[in-house]
Amino acid sequence: MSLEPIPTHISRAVRHIHDTPRKFVLNFAGAGSQALMWLHAQAGSSRSIVEAVDRYAQASLIEAVGHEPSSYTSVDVAVALAKHAHKRVGVLEPTSLQTGLRFGVGLTATIATDRSKRGDHRVAVASYDSLGITQLELVLTKGARDRWQEETLVSQLLLYVISLASGVCAPTEDLLEGLLPSEQVSIQFQPHVSW
């Protein structure tokens, strides 16, 4: 973990997240721990974060998703983790059920490690609330960053999705900085059928 000061744009985004009335649960696997540290490093995290679970072991991820996925790092898995997290907010913060001020976030990623990986380095993030599902996906350029740099980028993308789900009105596009020209973030919103 870095002991360097939190960059201004990240600190600002976290402050905006904590200033909204929305509460969330986070399920993450493979990366994203830096975002949790940023969220807790700034006063006010108890107003936002209800629970955060690192689903690093396969059994833990399968427990949250409800089945063994064919691919552990996919939008489908991120959405399933977000749905599970959304239910957990309702269990842990029952008043959020009446107000609608709750959401779940799921992240799954595979990033650089201490051995060579055959597949892509990638991240999928999703948020789930009463309006619909926001999905973000990115394939990282393999070999362009070390593990810490990939973890930092993945954590910024996670904060970006949390900002959107929190209803932060301030611009947060600076959380997308650090992308290479060859990298394209895919972001989609799918409203629930009732909308």
N, C-alpha and C positions, 0 to 999 in steps of 0.2 A: 504494500500500500504506500502511496505517496504521502509525504508529510508536507508537501508544498501547499501554499494557500489555494483555496478553491478559486478557479477563474471567475471573473466578474460576471460573465454572461450566464454561467451555471448557477452561481449564487443568486442572481436576479431571478432566474427561472424558478428555483426552489422557493424563494420568498413568495413569488406569485402563486405557486401551487399551495403553499401553506396558508395563504390569505384567502383562499376560496373556502366555501363551506362544505365542499365535497370530500368524502372519505373513501378510501380504497384499500383493498387487499392486493398484494403482489405475489404471484408465483413466478419464479424464474429458474432457468436451468442453463448451465453452460457458460454464462457470463451475466453481467448486469450488476454485480455486487458493488461496483464503484458508485452507481447511481443511488443505491441504498445508503451508502456512507454519506454521499452529498446531502441526501434528504435528511438524515439524522444529524449531520454536522451543523445544521442551521436550526435555531430555535423555532418551535412551532410544529415539529413533525408529529406530535401526538394529536394535533388537530386534523391531520391528513391520513396518516398511516394507521390502519387498524391491525394489520398483520403482514409480515413478509416471510415467505418460505422459499429456501433454496432447494429446489427439486433436483439435486445433483445425482443422486442414485437413481438408476432405472426404475426400481420398485416405487420410489417416491413419486416420480413423474407418472408412472402407470396408475398409481393410486388416484392421483388428481384428475387424470384424463379419462380414466375408466376403462381403458383397454391398452394393449400394446400397439403403438402406432407403427406403421410400415417405415416411416421416417421420423426421427425424433426432432429434427430441426425443420419445421414447416409451419406455414400459416395455420393449417388445421390444428396443430398441436398448440400453438400460441393462443388460438381462439378457445380451445377446450380448457386451457389453463386459466384464461380470463373469465370464462363462464363459471368455473369452479371457484375462482376468487370472488366473483360477484355474489355467489351464494353464501360464501363465508362472511362477507360484510353483513349480510342480513342476519346471520346467526349471531355474530359478535356485537353488532350494533343494531338491534331491532328497530330503533326509532328511524334509522335510515330508510326502512321499508316504506314508511308513510311519507317521508319528505322527498324521496326519489333522489336524494343527494348521495348516491353511492355508485361505485363502479369497481370492476375487477380488471386486473392487468395480468397478462401472461407474456412471458418472453422465453424463447428458446434460441440458443446460439451454439455454434461450433466455431472456435477461434484457434489461433496459433497455440501450439503446445510444445512439449519437449521432444516430440517425435514428428516425423513427416506424416501428413494426412493425405489420403488419396483424394477425397472429395473437396468441394468448395468450402471456404470459410464463409459463413452466412449467419444472418440473424432474422428472426421473425418476431414481431411484437404485436399484441392485440389488446384492445380495451373493449369491455362489454358493459353497457348500461341500459337504462330503460328506453333509450332512443335507438340504439343499434350497436354495430361493431365497427371499430376502426382497426385497420390492419396496415402494418408497415413491414416491408421486406427489403432486404439488401443482401447482395452477394458482394463480399469484400474481395479486393484484388489480393490474391494469395501471394505472400512473400513481401508485400509492400510495407508492412508494419510488423513490429514485434507483438508479443502477447499483450503487454501493458497498453500499447497504442490501440490495439483492437478492442481491448476491454473498455478503454476510455470512449472510443467511438460508439460502441454498443450501448454503453451507459448513457451517453448523450441522446441517442435515439430513443432509449427507454424514457428519459425525462421529457423528450418531445411528445411522445404519445401520452404520457401522464398529464402534461400541460394541456393538450387538446381535450382529454377526458375531463379535466378539472374545470374547463371553461375559462382558462386564462385568456384574457383579452389582449394582453401585451404581446408584441411580436416575439416569437420564439424560434424564428428561422435560423438564428445564429447557433442553435443546437445542432443544426445539420452541417456545420462547418467541419472541415477535416476530410470531406469526401474527395476522392480523386476524380479527375475528369472522366475516367472510364466507368465510374460507379454511379448507378442510378437508383435512387430510393423509390420504391413503389408504395404509395399510400392510397388507401381506399376506405370509403365509409359505406357501410351497408345498413340502411335503416331497417328496423323490424317491419314485418309485413303489415302490422297494424298502422304504421305511419304511411 
